[in-house]
Every structure is written in C-alpha cells, then in structure tokens.
Amino acid sequence: EVQLVESGGGLAQAGGSLRLSCAVSGFTNDDHAIVWFRQAPGKLQPEEVACISSSDGSIQYADSKKGRFTISSDNAQNTVFLLMTSLKPEDTAVYYCAAGSSLDYSGEYYCNAAAMDYWGKGTLVTVSS
C-alpha cells in the first residue's frame, strides 16, 4: 500500500524558513513523481508547488514558486523535502505531497493534481506577519 506522510508544518514568521518532509512508502519501483501541492484557505483546488521524478531526479517548479521553494529527495530515506524560504503570509496553506506515474508525450511526468494517484493528508503551514 502506497503511503505518503507529510511533516514539518507549523507556525512561522514572515521572512523565515520551513522544511517540509514527505515520507514515501509502498512503491515497488521508481516510476513515479512526487509533487508538493498547497491549498490555501478558501481555495477550492490545490496548486502545484514543485515536482521531482523518483526515477531520474528531474525537477519542475510552478513558475510562481521558483526561487523561494526548493524540492529535494533522499532516496535512502524515501523522503522528499520542500524547503521554503523568505516565507510570506500568503504561503499559509495546507501542504500536501502526492505521487503520480502518468507520462506526457515527451516522457515527462505529469505534475498536475488531476494526474496524481496518491495523496498524503497534508501538513498545515501558517505564516504570521
């Protein structure tokens, strides 16, 4: 059974940093991508933050997330991290990690929410001004 468990959320001050973790288990191969999403209060849909391929480590960021967010993985620990810096109050959201294995025509993983097969329960990040 595939499981994704997020941790590391909490209260942070604007300008500070947080590192979220996503513990991944249950996969029998590396043919998937792990994606961080966030869903802000009042928003109906989660938005993509960053995506990393478990097979080759390639990374994609949502355009608006480049620069302050860094996704990385520790394959030995089966954990994917999201480092968030220069936090802003608008970063307040529930952060989810998800996994998907659908590929586009060029062989890249789809990293949008609709393509995800598994989701964690999320971790709340609250950024105070």
NUTORLO-321107 format. One record per residue: residue number from 1; residue in three letters; x negated, z negated, y negated of N, C-alpha, C, O in turn. Coordinates in nm, 4 decimals, decimal comma. Layout:
BEGIN
[site NUM; "ala"; [X; Z; Y]; [X; Z; Y]; [X; Z; Y]; [X; Z; Y]]
...
//
This chain:
BEGIN
[site 1; "glu"; [-0,0849; 0,0000; 0,1193]; [0,0000; 0,0000; 0,0000]; [-0,0885; 0,0000; -0,1244]; [-0,1765; -0,0849; -0,1392]]
[site 2; "val"; [-0,0648; 0,0941; -0,2115]; [-0,1421; 0,1012; -0,3355]; [-0,0926; -0,0053; -0,4327]; [0,0275; -0,0225; -0,4535]]
[site 3; "gln"; [-0,1873; -0,0750; -0,4905]; [-0,1538; -0,1751; -0,5916]; [-0,2476; -0,1620; -0,7098]; [-0,3668; -0,1360; -0,6936]]
[site 4; "leu"; [-0,1936; -0,1801; -0,8266]; [-0,2723; -0,1841; -0,9495]; [-0,2329; -0,3116; -1,0233]; [-0,1148; -0,3365; -1,0476]]
[site 5; "val"; [-0,3317; -0,3908; -1,0580]; [-0,3064; -0,5189; -1,1222]; [-0,3890; -0,5274; -1,2496]; [-0,5120; -0,5263; -1,2459]]
[site 6; "glu"; [-0,3202; -0,5358; -1,3610]; [-0,3866; -0,5448; -1,4899]; [-0,4143; -0,6901; -1,5262]; [-0,3424; -0,7812; -1,4852]]
[site 7; "ser"; [-0,5190; -0,7092; -1,6031]; [-0,5504; -0,8418; -1,6558]; [-0,6314; -0,8242; -1,7834]; [-0,6792; -0,7151; -1,8144]]
[site 8; "gly"; [-0,6454; -0,9326; -1,8556]; [-0,7290; -0,9300; -1,9754]; [-0,6528; -0,9257; -2,1057]; [-0,7131; -0,9327; -2,2128]]
[site 9; "gly"; [-0,5220; -0,9144; -2,0987]; [-0,4443; -0,9130; -2,2216]; [-0,4380; -1,0509; -2,2841]; [-0,4840; -1,1492; -2,2261]]
[site 10; "gly"; [-0,3812; -1,0567; -2,4014]; [-0,3684; -1,1832; -2,4711]; [-0,3569; -1,1613; -2,6191]; [-0,3234; -1,0525; -2,6659]]
[site 11; "leu"; [-0,3853; -1,2670; -2,6920]; [-0,3768; -1,2633; -2,8374]; [-0,5152; -1,2355; -2,8955]; [-0,6131; -1,3005; -2,8589]]
[site 12; "ala"; [-0,5221; -1,1402; -2,9847]; [-0,6479; -1,1067; -3,0505]; [-0,6228; -1,0914; -3,1992]; [-0,5108; -1,0642; -3,2425]]
[site 13; "gln"; [-0,7278; -1,1090; -3,2760]; [-0,7158; -1,0896; -3,4201]; [-0,7505; -0,9455; -3,4566]; [-0,8293; -0,8798; -3,3885]]
[site 14; "ala"; [-0,6917; -0,8993; -3,5624]; [-0,7261; -0,7655; -3,6114]; [-0,8764; -0,7584; -3,6360]; [-0,9371; -0,8502; -3,6911]]
[site 15; "gly"; [-0,9338; -0,6475; -3,5937]; [-1,0781; -0,6293; -3,6053]; [-1,1554; -0,6744; -3,4832]; [-1,2739; -0,6441; -3,4689]]
[site 16; "gly"; [-1,0884; -0,7468; -3,3952]; [-1,1548; -0,7969; -3,2760]; [-1,1522; -0,6975; -3,1613]; [-1,1123; -0,5822; -3,1775]]
[site 17; "ser"; [-1,1955; -0,7445; -3,0450]; [-1,2038; -0,6590; -2,9264]; [-1,1408; -0,7284; -2,8074]; [-1,1339; -0,8511; -2,8018]]
[site 18; "leu"; [-1,0957; -0,6498; -2,7140]; [-1,0476; -0,6985; -2,5861]; [-1,0890; -0,5991; -2,4796]; [-1,0970; -0,4788; -2,5046]]
[site 19; "arg"; [-1,1152; -0,6507; -2,3605]; [-1,1402; -0,5630; -2,2473]; [-1,0356; -0,5905; -2,1406]; [-1,0250; -0,7019; -2,0892]]
[site 20; "leu"; [-0,9604; -0,4900; -2,1090]; [-0,8603; -0,4997; -2,0044]; [-0,9197; -0,4509; -1,8725]; [-1,0072; -0,3644; -1,8695]]
[site 21; "ser"; [-0,8700; -0,5084; -1,7648]; [-0,9131; -0,4690; -1,6314]; [-0,7943; -0,4238; -1,5496]; [-0,6831; -0,4741; -1,5657]]
[site 22; "cys"; [-0,8188; -0,3293; -1,4626]; [-0,7167; -0,2813; -1,3692]; [-0,7793; -0,2828; -1,2305]; [-0,8648; -0,2002; -1,1988]]
[site 23; "ala"; [-0,7360; -0,3768; -1,1491]; [-0,7856; -0,3855; -1,0116]; [-0,7026; -0,2917; -0,9242]; [-0,5802; -0,3025; -0,9174]]
[site 24; "val"; [-0,7712; -0,2008; -0,8587]; [-0,7050; -0,0965; -0,7810]; [-0,7308; -0,1200; -0,6324]; [-0,8442; -0,1443; -0,5911]]
[site 25; "ser"; [-0,6268; -0,1126; -0,5545]; [-0,6441; -0,1287; -0,4101]; [-0,5456; -0,0396; -0,3352]; [-0,4436; 0,0027; -0,3897]]
[site 26; "gly"; [-0,5783; -0,0123; -0,2092]; [-0,4868; 0,0586; -0,1215]; [-0,5112; 0,2071; -0,1079]; [-0,4531; 0,2715; -0,0205]]
[site 27; "phe"; [-0,5970; 0,2635; -0,1937]; [-0,6255; 0,4057; -0,1786]; [-0,7242; 0,4268; -0,0646]; [-0,8166; 0,3479; -0,0450]]
[site 28; "thr"; [-0,7031; 0,5345; 0,0102]; [-0,7930; 0,5665; 0,1200]; [-0,8942; 0,6738; 0,0824]; [-0,9826; 0,7067; 0,1615]]
[site 29; "asn"; [-0,8815; 0,7285; -0,0383]; [-0,9795; 0,8267; -0,0852]; [-0,9878; 0,8176; -0,2379]; [-0,9225; 0,7341; -0,3005]]
[site 30; "asp"; [-1,0696; 0,9056; -0,2959]; [-1,0889; 0,9054; -0,4411]; [-1,0134; 1,0173; -0,5105]; [-1,0448; 1,0509; -0,6247]]
[site 31; "asp"; [-0,9156; 1,0751; -0,4449]; [-0,8460; 1,1904; -0,5011]; [-0,7311; 1,1468; -0,5924]; [-0,6142; 1,1728; -0,5639]]
[site 32; "his"; [-0,7664; 1,0807; -0,7014]; [-0,6644; 1,0374; -0,7952]; [-0,7309; 1,0037; -0,9292]; [-0,8528; 0,9905; -0,9395]]
[site 33; "ala"; [-0,6490; 0,9910; -1,0269]; [-0,6944; 0,9473; -1,1584]; [-0,6275; 0,8144; -1,1904]; [-0,5147; 0,7882; -1,1487]]
[site 34; "ile"; [-0,6971; 0,7336; -1,2632]; [-0,6420; 0,6077; -1,3143]; [-0,6247; 0,6235; -1,4646]; [-0,7163; 0,6656; -1,5352]]
[site 35; "val"; [-0,5078; 0,5897; -1,5113]; [-0,4735; 0,6120; -1,6516]; [-0,4254; 0,4824; -1,7144]; [-0,3475; 0,4081; -1,6546]]
[site 36; "trp"; [-0,4718; 0,4565; -1,8334]; [-0,4187; 0,3464; -1,9133]; [-0,3116; 0,4018; -2,0072]; [-0,3318; 0,5013; -2,0769]]
[site 37; "phe"; [-0,1980; 0,3343; -2,0063]; [-0,0890; 0,3631; -2,0985]; [-0,0607; 0,2372; -2,1782]; [-0,1054; 0,1279; -2,1434]]
[site 38; "arg"; [0,0134; 0,2546; -2,2842]; [0,0661; 0,1383; -2,3550]; [0,2070; 0,1685; -2,4033]; [0,2429; 0,2827; -2,4320]]
[site 39; "gln"; [0,2839; 0,0633; -2,4109]; [0,4206; 0,0750; -2,4592]; [0,4429; -0,0325; -2,5637]; [0,4477; -0,1517; -2,5333]]
[site 40; "ala"; [0,4562; 0,0118; -2,6857]; [0,4745; -0,0798; -2,7979]; [0,6179; -0,1305; -2,8016]; [0,7078; -0,0660; -2,7476]]
[site 41; "pro"; [0,6398; -0,2441; -2,8640]; [0,7763; -0,2978; -2,8750]; [0,8708; -0,1963; -2,9373]; [0,8392; -0,1367; -3,0402]]
[site 42; "gly"; [0,9847; -0,1767; -2,8765]; [1,0835; -0,0856; -2,9300]; [1,0650; 0,0594; -2,8914]; [1,1528; 0,1420; -2,9162]]
[site 43; "lys"; [0,9523; 0,0913; -2,8313]; [0,9281; 0,2291; -2,7897]; [0,9882; 0,2523; -2,6516]; [0,9797; 0,1674; -2,5628]]
[site 44; "leu"; [1,0484; 0,3680; -2,6361]; [1,1160; 0,3968; -2,5104]; [1,0203; 0,4467; -2,4023]; [1,0453; 0,4293; -2,2831]]
[site 45; "gln"; [0,9111; 0,5087; -2,4454]; [0,8199; 0,5697; -2,3494]; [0,6798; 0,5146; -2,3674]; [0,6381; 0,4853; -2,4794]]
[site 46; "pro"; [0,6073; 0,5004; -2,2585]; [0,4669; 0,4620; -2,2724]; [0,3864; 0,5809; -2,3248]; [0,4218; 0,6962; -2,3002]]
[site 47; "glu"; [0,2786; 0,5524; -2,3969]; [0,1918; 0,6588; -2,4426]; [0,0576; 0,6490; -2,3728]; [0,0076; 0,5398; -2,3461]]
[site 48; "glu"; [0,0012; 0,7626; -2,3442]; [-0,1275; 0,7673; -2,2763]; [-0,2378; 0,7198; -2,3687]; [-0,2392; 0,7517; -2,4876]]
[site 49; "val"; [-0,3296; 0,6438; -2,3134]; [-0,4450; 0,5977; -2,3894]; [-0,5709; 0,6687; -2,3392]; [-0,6412; 0,7345; -2,4159]]
[site 50; "ala"; [-0,5979; 0,6543; -2,2106]; [-0,7200; 0,7118; -2,1543]; [-0,7051; 0,7299; -2,0046]; [-0,6266; 0,6612; -1,9394]]
[site 51; "cys"; [-0,7815; 0,8231; -1,9518]; [-0,7668; 0,8650; -1,8127]; [-0,9050; 0,8857; -1,7523]; [-0,9925; 0,9446; -1,8157]]
[site 52; "ile"; [-0,9248; 0,8375; -1,6302]; [-1,0531; 0,8583; -1,5645]; [-1,0301; 0,9040; -1,4211]; [-0,9465; 0,8491; -1,3493]]
[site 53; "ser"; [-1,1052; 1,0047; -1,3816]; [-1,0942; 1,0556; -1,2458]; [-1,1760; 0,9679; -1,1514]; [-1,2926; 0,9386; -1,1781]]
[site 54; "ser"; [-1,1151; 0,9269; -1,0429]; [-1,1874; 0,8462; -0,9451]; [-1,2849; 0,9301; -0,8640]; [-1,3787; 0,8764; -0,8050]]
[site 55; "ser"; [-1,2638; 1,0601; -0,8604]; [-1,3497; 1,1452; -0,7784]; [-1,4792; 1,1829; -0,8486]; [-1,5859; 1,1805; -0,7872]]
[site 56; "asp"; [-1,4710; 1,2176; -0,9767]; [-1,5942; 1,2588; -1,0443]; [-1,6227; 1,1832; -1,1726]; [-1,7219; 1,2111; -1,2399]]
[site 57; "gly"; [-1,5373; 1,0882; -1,2076]; [-1,5612; 1,0060; -1,3259]; [-1,5325; 1,0736; -1,4581]; [-1,5613; 1,0172; -1,5636]]
[site 58; "ser"; [-1,4762; 1,1940; -1,4547]; [-1,4458; 1,2607; -1,5807]; [-1,3393; 1,1836; -1,6565]; [-1,2512; 1,1213; -1,5971]]
[site 59; "ile"; [-1,3487; 1,1888; -1,7878]; [-1,2664; 1,1044; -1,8750]; [-1,1927; 1,1896; -1,9771]; [-1,2464; 1,2870; -2,0298]]
[site 60; "gln"; [-1,0709; 1,1514; -2,0032]; [-0,9930; 1,2120; -2,1099]; [-0,9352; 1,0999; -2,1953]; [-0,8957; 0,9953; -2,1437]]
[site 61; "tyr"; [-0,9307; 1,1222; -2,3235]; [-0,8658; 1,0300; -2,4155]; [-0,7536; 1,1022; -2,4883]; [-0,7632; 1,2209; -2,5198]]
[site 62; "ala"; [-0,6476; 1,0277; -2,5139]; [-0,5478; 1,0805; -2,6055]; [-0,6162; 1,0972; -2,7412]; [-0,6993; 1,0151; -2,7801]]
[site 63; "asp"; [-0,5809; 1,2030; -2,8121]; [-0,6509; 1,2350; -2,9364]; [-0,6573; 1,1165; -3,0321]; [-0,7610; 1,0903; -3,0931]]
[site 64; "ser"; [-0,5473; 1,0463; -3,0443]; [-0,5422; 0,9371; -3,1409]; [-0,6172; 0,8132; -3,0947]; [-0,6309; 0,7172; -3,1705]]
[site 65; "lys"; [-0,6659; 0,8145; -2,9710]; [-0,7319; 0,6957; -2,9157]; [-0,8833; 0,7124; -2,9080]; [-0,9534; 0,6201; -2,8666]]
[site 66; "lys"; [-0,9338; 0,8265; -2,9465]; [-1,0779; 0,8475; -2,9405]; [-1,1464; 0,7603; -3,0448]; [-1,1020; 0,7518; -3,1593]]
[site 67; "gly"; [-1,2533; 0,6966; -3,0044]; [-1,3331; 0,6191; -3,0972]; [-1,3209; 0,4692; -3,0788]; [-1,4228; 0,4002; -3,0743]]
[site 68; "arg"; [-1,2013; 0,4167; -3,0682]; [-1,1851; 0,2711; -3,0560]; [-1,1594; 0,2253; -2,9138]; [-1,1664; 0,1058; -2,8848]]
[site 69; "phe"; [-1,1299; 0,3180; -2,8257]; [-1,0965; 0,2840; -2,6873]; [-1,1977; 0,3486; -2,5941]; [-1,2327; 0,4655; -2,6102]]
[site 70; "thr"; [-1,2440; 0,2723; -2,4974]; [-1,3397; 0,3239; -2,4005]; [-1,2940; 0,2878; -2,2611]; [-1,2758; 0,1702; -2,2296]]
[site 71; "ile"; [-1,2754; 0,3880; -2,1776]; [-1,2383; 0,3655; -2,0385]; [-1,3633; 0,3767; -1,9526]; [-1,4495; 0,4610; -1,9771]]
[site 72; "ser"; [-1,3721; 0,2917; -1,8531]; [-1,4850; 0,2961; -1,7612]; [-1,4397; 0,2433; -1,6262]; [-1,3310; 0,1872; -1,6128]]
[site 73; "ser"; [-1,5245; 0,2622; -1,5274]; [-1,4871; 0,2142; -1,3947]; [-1,6069; 0,1535; -1,3237]; [-1,7213; 0,1920; -1,3476]]
[site 74; "asp"; [-1,5794; 0,0606; -1,2386]; [-1,6791; 0,0011; -1,1496]; [-1,6298; 0,0289; -1,0084]; [-1,5440; -0,0424; -0,9563]]
[site 75; "asn"; [-1,6841; 0,1317; -0,9477]; [-1,6331; 0,1730; -0,8171]; [-1,6580; 0,0668; -0,7100]; [-1,5799; 0,0542; -0,6157]]
[site 76; "ala"; [-1,7644; -0,0079; -0,7242]; [-1,7932; -0,1124; -0,6259]; [-1,6865; -0,2207; -0,6285]; [-1,6541; -0,2801; -0,5257]]
[site 77; "gln"; [-1,6326; -0,2456; -0,7462]; [-1,5278; -0,3476; -0,7589]; [-1,3887; -0,2869; -0,7571]; [-1,2897; -0,3596; -0,7649]]
[site 78; "asn"; [-1,3793; -0,1539; -0,7469]; [-1,2492; -0,0860; -0,7520]; [-1,1699; -0,1303; -0,8752]; [-1,0515; -0,1627; -0,8670]]
[site 79; "thr"; [-1,2371; -0,1307; -0,9866]; [-1,1765; -0,1779; -1,1104]; [-1,2006; -0,0767; -1,2211]; [-1,3097; -0,0210; -1,2340]]
[site 80; "val"; [-1,0990; -0,0543; -1,2991]; [-1,1085; 0,0320; -1,4166]; [-1,0866; -0,0548; -1,5392]; [-0,9978; -0,1400; -1,5417]]
[site 81; "phe"; [-1,1680; -0,0324; -1,6396]; [-1,1641; -0,1143; -1,7604]; [-1,1181; -0,0322; -1,8798]; [-1,1333; 0,0899; -1,8838]]
[site 82; "leu"; [-1,0620; -0,1021; -1,9758]; [-1,0322; -0,0421; -2,1049]; [-1,0845; -0,1359; -2,2115]; [-1,0310; -0,2450; -2,2318]]
[site 83; "leu"; [-1,1880; -0,0934; -2,2786]; [-1,2433; -0,1711; -2,3891]; [-1,1786; -0,1233; -2,5177]; [-1,1802; -0,0043; -2,5491]]
[site 84; "met"; [-1,1225; -0,2160; -2,5907]; [-1,0556; -0,1846; -2,7164]; [-1,1281; -0,2581; -2,8276]; [-1,1454; -0,3798; -2,8210]]
[site 85; "thr"; [-1,1698; -0,1862; -2,9278]; [-1,2422; -0,2450; -3,0393]; [-1,1691; -0,2195; -3,1700]; [-1,0765; -0,1387; -3,1767]]
[site 86; "ser"; [-1,2124; -0,2898; -3,2730]; [-1,1501; -0,2762; -3,4061]; [-0,9985; -0,2782; -3,3943]; [-0,9288; -0,1911; -3,4463]]
[site 87; "leu"; [-0,9503; -0,3782; -3,3259]; [-0,8076; -0,3852; -3,2978]; [-0,7248; -0,3918; -3,4251]; [-0,7658; -0,4485; -3,5264]]
[site 88; "lys"; [-0,6070; -0,3319; -3,4161]; [-0,5127; -0,3294; -3,5272]; [-0,3796; -0,3870; -3,4800]; [-0,3489; -0,3820; -3,3609]]
[site 89; "pro"; [-0,3011; -0,4410; -3,5711]; [-0,1700; -0,4929; -3,5296]; [-0,0871; -0,3877; -3,4561]; [-0,0085; -0,4220; -3,3678]]
[site 90; "glu"; [-0,1032; -0,2624; -3,4907]; [-0,0252; -0,1580; -3,4237]; [-0,0726; -0,1302; -3,2813]; [-0,0110; -0,0505; -3,2104]]
[site 91; "asp"; [-0,1796; -0,1939; -3,2390]; [-0,2210; -0,1861; -3,0996]; [-0,1415; -0,2821; -3,0109]; [-0,1550; -0,2807; -2,8886]]
[site 92; "thr"; [-0,0597; -0,3643; -3,0732]; [0,0230; -0,4557; -2,9962]; [0,1150; -0,3783; -2,9031]; [0,1906; -0,2916; -2,9468]]
[site 93; "ala"; [0,1079; -0,4102; -2,7756]; [0,1833; -0,3348; -2,6752]; [0,1622; -0,3993; -2,5389]; [0,0736; -0,4828; -2,5207]]
[site 94; "val"; [0,2438; -0,3596; -2,4458]; [0,2138; -0,3865; -2,3056]; [0,1285; -0,2713; -2,2555]; [0,1649; -0,1545; -2,2688]]
[site 95; "tyr"; [0,0152; -0,3060; -2,1982]; [-0,0779; -0,2052; -2,1484]; [-0,0648; -0,1973; -1,9967]; [-0,0724; -0,2981; -1,9263]]
[site 96; "tyr"; [-0,0453; -0,0769; -1,9492]; [-0,0282; -0,0516; -1,8070]; [-0,1415; 0,0370; -1,7557]; [-0,1913; 0,1240; -1,8272]]
[site 97; "cys"; [-0,1809; 0,0137; -1,6324]; [-0,2614; 0,1146; -1,5658]; [-0,1762; 0,1798; -1,4577]; [-0,0888; 0,1171; -1,3979]]
[site 98; "ala"; [-0,2038; 0,3050; -1,4352]; [-0,1257; 0,3832; -1,3404]; [-0,2187; 0,4787; -1,2676]; [-0,3312; 0,5036; -1,3110]]
[site 99; "ala"; [-0,1704; 0,5314; -1,1569]; [-0,2509; 0,6230; -1,0770]; [-0,1689; 0,7452; -1,0401]; [-0,0505; 0,7355; -1,0080]]
[site 100; "gly"; [-0,2336; 0,8594; -1,0453]; [-0,1678; 0,9833; -1,0077]; [-0,2654; 1,0787; -0,9440]; [-0,3859; 1,0687; -0,9670]]
[site 101; "ser"; [-0,2153; 1,1718; -0,8637]; [-0,3035; 1,2639; -0,7929]; [-0,2663; 1,4099; -0,8146]; [-0,3170; 1,4967; -0,7435]]
[site 102; "ser"; [-0,1799; 1,4392; -0,9100]; [-0,1404; 1,5780; -0,9346]; [-0,2467; 1,6489; -1,0171]; [-0,3004; 1,5939; -1,1132]]
[site 103; "leu"; [-0,2761; 1,7734; -0,9768]; [-0,3783; 1,8532; -1,0441]; [-0,3160; 1,9696; -1,1184]; [-0,2154; 2,0255; -1,0747]]
[site 104; "asp"; [-0,3761; 2,0063; -1,2313]; [-0,3284; 2,1244; -1,3029]; [-0,3994; 2,2486; -1,2497]; [-0,4762; 2,2405; -1,1539]]
[site 105; "tyr"; [-0,3734; 2,3638; -1,3122]; [-0,4241; 2,4910; -1,2620]; [-0,5767; 2,4967; -1,2623]; [-0,6372; 2,5734; -1,1875]]
[site 106; "ser"; [-0,6380; 2,4141; -1,3479]; [-0,7840; 2,4173; -1,3558]; [-0,8497; 2,3111; -1,2691]; [-0,9721; 2,2979; -1,2683]]
[site 107; "gly"; [-0,7693; 2,2362; -1,1969]; [-0,8243; 2,1351; -1,1091]; [-0,8427; 1,9997; -1,1741]; [-0,9015; 1,9096; -1,1142]]
[site 108; "glu"; [-0,7929; 1,9842; -1,2966]; [-0,8000; 1,8557; -1,3646]; [-0,6749; 1,7749; -1,3323]; [-0,5672; 1,8309; -1,3119]]
[site 109; "tyr"; [-0,6902; 1,6432; -1,3281]; [-0,5743; 1,5581; -1,3026]; [-0,4808; 1,5573; -1,4237]; [-0,5249; 1,5504; -1,5384]]
[site 110; "tyr"; [-0,3515; 1,5644; -1,3954]; [-0,2536; 1,5382; -1,4994]; [-0,2599; 1,3888; -1,5317]; [-0,2644; 1,3054; -1,4413]]
[site 111; "cys"; [-0,2603; 1,3559; -1,6596]; [-0,2711; 1,2160; -1,7000]; [-0,1489; 1,1693; -1,7785]; [-0,1535; 1,0643; -1,8428]]
[site 112; "asn"; [-0,0417; 1,2444; -1,7743]; [0,0780; 1,2024; -1,8451]; [0,1619; 1,1116; -1,7559]; [0,1460; 1,1091; -1,6339]]
[site 113; "ala"; [0,2513; 1,0374; -1,8199]; [0,3274; 0,9353; -1,7478]; [0,4096; 0,9937; -1,6339]; [0,4219; 0,9326; -1,5277]]
[site 114; "ala"; [0,4662; 1,1127; -1,6563]; [0,5526; 1,1711; -1,5544]; [0,4767; 1,2055; -1,4271]; [0,5371; 1,2190; -1,3207]]
[site 115; "ala"; [0,3470; 1,2198; -1,4368]; [0,2669; 1,2590; -1,3209]; [0,2154; 1,1401; -1,2414]; [0,1506; 1,1580; -1,1382]]
[site 116; "met"; [0,2433; 1,0200; -1,2877]; [0,1903; 0,9025; -1,2196]; [0,2738; 0,8654; -1,0973]; [0,3967; 0,8724; -1,0981]]
[site 117; "asp"; [0,2018; 0,8253; -0,9918]; [0,2674; 0,7868; -0,8673]; [0,2817; 0,6355; -0,8530]; [0,3738; 0,5866; -0,7875]]
[site 118; "tyr"; [0,1910; 0,5633; -0,9142]; [0,1895; 0,4167; -0,9013]; [0,1637; 0,3549; -1,0381]; [0,0905; 0,4097; -1,1205]]
[site 119; "trp"; [0,2249; 0,2409; -1,0597]; [0,2108; 0,1688; -1,1853]; [0,1838; 0,0216; -1,1572]; [0,2332; -0,0357; -1,0601]]
[site 120; "gly"; [0,1042; -0,0372; -1,2446]; [0,0923; -0,1816; -1,2447]; [0,2053; -0,2420; -1,3259]; [0,2891; -0,1703; -1,3804]]
[site 121; "lys"; [0,2071; -0,3748; -1,3338]; [0,3157; -0,4445; -1,4038]; [0,2863; -0,4637; -1,5515]; [0,3748; -0,5013; -1,6283]]
[site 122; "gly"; [0,1629; -0,4381; -1,5913]; [0,1287; -0,4440; -1,7319]; [0,0700; -0,5767; -1,7753]; [0,0889; -0,6796; -1,7105]]
[site 123; "thr"; [-0,0017; -0,5718; -1,8864]; [-0,0556; -0,6918; -1,9489]; [-0,0307; -0,6805; -2,0984]; [-0,0548; -0,5756; -2,1581]]
[site 124; "leu"; [0,0172; -0,7877; -2,1584]; [0,0565; -0,7848; -2,2985]; [-0,0640; -0,8103; -2,3879]; [-0,1399; -0,9054; -2,3687]]
[site 125; "val"; [-0,0788; -0,7232; -2,4851]; [-0,1799; -0,7408; -2,5891]; [-0,1076; -0,7590; -2,7213]; [-0,0253; -0,6764; -2,7609]]
[site 126; "thr"; [-0,1395; -0,8672; -2,7880]; [-0,0811; -0,8944; -2,9187]; [-0,1937; -0,9075; -3,0193]; [-0,2844; -0,9890; -3,0022]]
[site 127; "val"; [-0,1877; -0,8274; -3,1235]; [-0,2925; -0,8291; -3,2254]; [-0,2325; -0,8834; -3,3545]; [-0,1373; -0,8275; -3,4088]]
[site 128; "ser"; [-0,2891; -0,9915; -3,4017]; [-0,2392; -1,0534; -3,5241]; [-0,3208; -1,0056; -3,6444]; [-0,4399; -0,9766; -3,6336]]
[site 129; "ser"; [-0,2538; -0,9985; -3,7577]; [-0,3217; -0,9506; -3,8797]; [-0,3897; -1,0640; -3,9526]; [-0,4514; -1,0421; -4,0568]]
//
